Amino acid sequence: MKKIEAIIRPQKLTETIKGLKSIGITGFTISQVVGRGKQKGSQGVYRGKNYKVTLHPKVKLEIVLSDYMVEQTIKKIVGSAQTGEDGDGKIYVYPILEAYNIRTGEEDDNIDDLVNGKD
């Protein structure tokens, strides 16, 4: 099993979710985050005063899936979330050693139930 963590632009979230669903991935976690990388800062105005924005709003998608789905999933995220500009985001892949079902307390190595909408 692997965990994919993708940090993307918020305005690309809907398109990315549609892309993931098109390859059968329906199980994921989404968090609103802020961060910075190569994307340049911008100027903001609050009560008539200028300030520099150094942290940018992003969305973090977390997906746990079988090894055989990783490459296809990464290609779909890149294709859905890419604008070609600095600040498009990053994708990280981590190994998952074990997973447990909280309801049953049993080890859950059948992660493919989250692919193709199975429960």
Summary of the structure (lengths in Angstrom):
residues: 119
radius of gyration: 17.1
end to end distance: 17.7
largest distance: 57.4
contacts: 303
relative contact order: 0.31
helix: 27%
strand: 38%
